[in-house]
Amino acid sequence: MPKSCALYYITDRTAFPGDEPTRRTRLLEKIAEAASQGIDYIQLREKDLSTRDLESLAREVMQIISENRKPSTDHWPPTTALLINSRTDVAIATCAAGVHLRSNDVSPQEVRTAWHESCGAGAPAREIQPRNPLIAVSCHSPQEVAQAAANQATLAVFAPVFEKKDAQPTGLEILKQACQAKIPVLALGGVTLQNAQSCLQAGAAGIAAIRLFQENDIAKIIRQLRA
């Protein structure tokens, strides 16, 4: 991971006003904006969609990322990586970069096994599928982060640092403990421009957020977070 701040946008089309077609359009516009500005990761987290609709949306997102990606030599991954929330099958089918796993989800090893088996299936689409998936894992304690690292996850998304509905925030000291693990840890939960620096000072490799990216000018947010 880079020394600079890794940025992880988690989508939520239901937060946009309007009917479903309008919300979908707004989401795709925001994803294009994020990709064009070189955000590192986009987690497609539309949990209410059917498999068919999620796969259709993911394919469109992959096309948008391809058209809007901003190459960079300063950050890893060098272009925006799409992660599908909890659906390895959809990630494989759409040639996404990887998956985001819940804390009680399947293990990273199971994801890698399914991924590598699909790479050998011989389908033409597999030629552009990443050989090794990026695997992010939701974690809520230093112990869960350590377990994710032991299970060979790519990175951990640690929450809630500052706030989350119906959940007690962990605070910066627990985040600092979590960041002692051998994988990058991204801070999530009530992170703002005002408190993001304190997360990085605690050892976080980057910032994950829904509202921070989705409700603001992403170019401005990225400039300030990486200043």
BELCORHU-V167722 format. One record per backbone hydrogen bond with DSSP energy under -1.0 kcal/mol. NH is the residue of the N-H (numbers start at 1). CO is the residue of the C=O. If there is no record, write none. Layout:
BEGIN
nh: <NH | NH>
co: <CO | CO>
END
This chain:
BEGIN
nh: <6 | 8 | 9 | 10 | 11 | 15 | 16 | 23 | 24 | 25 | 26 | 27 | 28 | 29 | 30 | 31 | 32 | 33 | 34 | 35 | 36 | 37 | 38 | 39 | 41 | 42 | 43 | 44 | 45 | 49 | 54 | 55 | 56 | 57 | 58 | 59 | 60 | 61 | 62 | 63 | 64 | 65 | 66 | 67 | 68 | 69 | 81 | 83 | 84 | 85 | 86 | 91 | 92 | 93 | 94 | 96 | 97 | 98 | 99 | 100 | 101 | 105 | 111 | 112 | 113 | 114 | 115 | 116 | 117 | 118 | 119 | 121 | 126 | 127 | 128 | 134 | 136 | 137 | 138 | 139 | 145 | 146 | 147 | 148 | 149 | 150 | 151 | 152 | 153 | 154 | 155 | 156 | 157 | 158 | 159 | 161 | 162 | 167 | 170 | 171 | 175 | 176 | 177 | 178 | 179 | 180 | 181 | 186 | 187 | 188 | 196 | 199 | 200 | 201 | 202 | 203 | 204 | 205 | 207 | 208 | 209 | 214 | 215 | 221 | 222 | 223 | 224 | 225 | 226>
co: <205 | 207 | 41 | 209 | 43 | 12 | 13 | 19 | 20 | 21 | 22 | 23 | 24 | 25 | 26 | 27 | 28 | 29 | 30 | 31 | 32 | 33 | 35 | 34 | 7 | 81 | 9 | 83 | 43 | 46 | 50 | 51 | 52 | 53 | 54 | 55 | 56 | 57 | 58 | 59 | 60 | 61 | 62 | 63 | 64 | 65 | 40 | 42 | 98 | 44 | 100 | 87 | 88 | 89 | 90 | 91 | 82 | 82 | 134 | 84 | 136 | 102 | 107 | 108 | 109 | 110 | 111 | 112 | 113 | 114 | 115 | 118 | 123 | 124 | 125 | 97 | 99 | 155 | 101 | 157 | 141 | 142 | 143 | 144 | 145 | 146 | 147 | 149 | 148 | 135 | 135 | 184 | 137 | 186 | 139 | 188 | 189 | 164 | 160 | 161 | 171 | 172 | 173 | 174 | 175 | 177 | 178 | 156 | 206 | 158 | 192 | 195 | 196 | 197 | 198 | 200 | 199 | 185 | 6 | 187 | 8 | 210 | 211 | 217 | 218 | 219 | 220 | 221 | 222>
END
